[in-house]
Amino acid sequence: MEHRVPPAELEVSPGVTLKVSVMGGYSVERDGEYIGWIHASIGNYWNAYVRRPGTSGDHVGRHTQENAVSAIVAAWDAGAVLPNGCRT
């Protein structure tokens, strides 16, 4: 049986990249900006978290990998941008 190691970086949609995280799972970046992370759950599901500077992040649900990334992007876009460029 052949086992493949997932690539260290994978573009999942234009500008959105998954990178293997040192904590396990994947970091989600859009256009080079770190916006969240996912880690494996049960079966084919992933826990998704959107990055919120100054916090431990917000859990945005358990989804298939593709939907987890979409949920993070949507949650990131919904956050307000502060004067310092960070999102709330």
DRENVOMAR-690563 format. One record per residue (C-alpha): residue in one letter; x, y, z. Coordinates in nm, 4 decimals, m for minus. Example, Ala and Ser with C-alpha at 12.3 -4.5 7.8 and 13.67 -1.06 7.14 Angstrom:
[pt "A",[1.2300,m0.4500,0.7800]]
[pt "S",[1.3670,m0.1060,0.7140]]
# end
This chain:
[pt "M",[0.0000,0.0000,0.0000]]
[pt "E",[0.1327,0.3406,m0.0959]]
[pt "H",[0.1186,0.6224,0.1603]]
[pt "R",[0.1476,0.9771,0.0400]]
[pt "V",[0.2649,1.2598,0.2602]]
[pt "P",[0.0483,1.5671,0.2090]]
[pt "P",[0.2314,1.8631,0.0597]]
[pt "A",[0.3631,2.1251,0.3014]]
[pt "E",[0.1637,2.3898,0.1152]]
[pt "L",[m0.1490,2.3547,m0.0956]]
[pt "E",[m0.3476,2.6270,m0.2730]]
[pt "V",[m0.7145,2.5354,m0.2235]]
[pt "S",[m0.8668,2.8344,m0.4041]]
[pt "P",[m0.7226,3.1458,m0.5663]]
[pt "G",[m0.5098,3.3172,m0.3028]]
[pt "V",[m0.6080,3.0749,m0.0227]]
[pt "T",[m0.3368,2.8356,0.0917]]
[pt "L",[m0.3177,2.5561,0.3480]]
[pt "K",[0.0210,2.5134,0.5141]]
[pt "V",[0.1158,2.2284,0.7444]]
[pt "S",[0.1132,2.3664,1.0967]]
[pt "V",[0.3773,2.2892,1.3586]]
[pt "M",[0.0869,2.2259,1.5989]]
[pt "G",[m0.0736,1.9673,1.3696]]
[pt "G",[m0.3414,2.0412,1.1145]]
[pt "Y",[m0.3114,2.3311,0.8719]]
[pt "S",[m0.2776,2.7059,0.8886]]
[pt "V",[m0.5066,2.8929,0.6482]]
[pt "E",[m0.3554,3.1913,0.4687]]
[pt "R",[m0.5085,3.4247,0.2158]]
[pt "D",[m0.2729,3.6291,m0.0002]]
[pt "G",[0.0032,3.5562,0.2530]]
[pt "E",[m0.1987,3.6669,0.5584]]
[pt "Y",[m0.2657,3.4119,0.8339]]
[pt "I",[m0.6444,3.4073,0.8851]]
[pt "G",[m0.7150,3.0815,1.0691]]
[pt "W",[m0.6454,2.7145,1.1134]]
[pt "I",[m0.8042,2.3722,1.0889]]
[pt "H",[m0.7357,2.0419,1.2586]]
[pt "A",[m0.8772,1.6962,1.2049]]
[pt "S",[m1.1914,1.5926,1.3883]]
[pt "I",[m1.3912,1.2722,1.3493]]
[pt "G",[m1.4140,1.1044,1.0100]]
[pt "N",[m1.3808,1.3440,0.7176]]
[pt "Y",[m1.4457,1.6517,0.9327]]
[pt "W",[m1.2198,1.9338,1.0439]]
[pt "N",[m1.2559,2.1850,1.3278]]
[pt "A",[m1.2229,2.5363,1.1871]]
[pt "Y",[m1.1019,2.8460,1.3728]]
[pt "V",[m1.0806,3.2011,1.2462]]
[pt "R",[m0.7894,3.4059,1.3768]]
[pt "R",[m0.8827,3.6912,1.6072]]
[pt "P",[m0.5718,3.8847,1.7166]]
[pt "G",[m0.5398,3.9012,2.0945]]
[pt "T",[m0.7615,3.5958,2.1487]]
[pt "S",[m0.7369,3.2208,2.1065]]
[pt "G",[m0.9519,3.2502,1.7923]]
[pt "D",[m1.3158,3.1741,1.7232]]
[pt "H",[m1.4410,2.8244,1.6478]]
[pt "V",[m1.6537,2.8418,1.3322]]
[pt "G",[m1.7699,2.4826,1.3279]]
[pt "R",[m1.6846,2.1344,1.2127]]
[pt "H",[m1.6923,2.0840,0.8373]]
[pt "T",[m1.5377,1.8932,0.5516]]
[pt "Q",[m1.1954,2.0389,0.4741]]
[pt "E",[m1.3162,2.2520,0.1819]]
[pt "N",[m1.6119,2.3892,0.3778]]
[pt "A",[m1.3948,2.4525,0.6837]]
[pt "V",[m1.1663,2.6752,0.4757]]
[pt "S",[m1.4687,2.8534,0.3261]]
[pt "A",[m1.6116,2.9132,0.6758]]
[pt "I",[m1.2824,3.0659,0.7902]]
[pt "V",[m1.2626,3.2957,0.4870]]
[pt "A",[m1.6248,3.4089,0.5381]]
[pt "A",[m1.5727,3.4705,0.9111]]
[pt "W",[m1.2501,3.6615,0.8436]]
[pt "D",[m1.4239,3.8798,0.5861]]
[pt "A",[m1.7083,3.9498,0.8314]]
[pt "G",[m1.4661,4.0819,1.0968]]
[pt "A",[m1.4149,4.4573,1.1217]]
[pt "V",[m1.0759,4.6009,1.0368]]
[pt "L",[m0.9215,4.8126,1.3147]]
[pt "P",[m0.7105,5.1228,1.2460]]
[pt "N",[m0.3950,4.9161,1.3086]]
[pt "G",[m0.4976,4.6787,1.0287]]
[pt "C",[m0.5986,4.3926,1.2596]]
[pt "R",[m0.9458,4.2423,1.2551]]
[pt "T",[m1.1663,4.2113,1.5606]]
# end
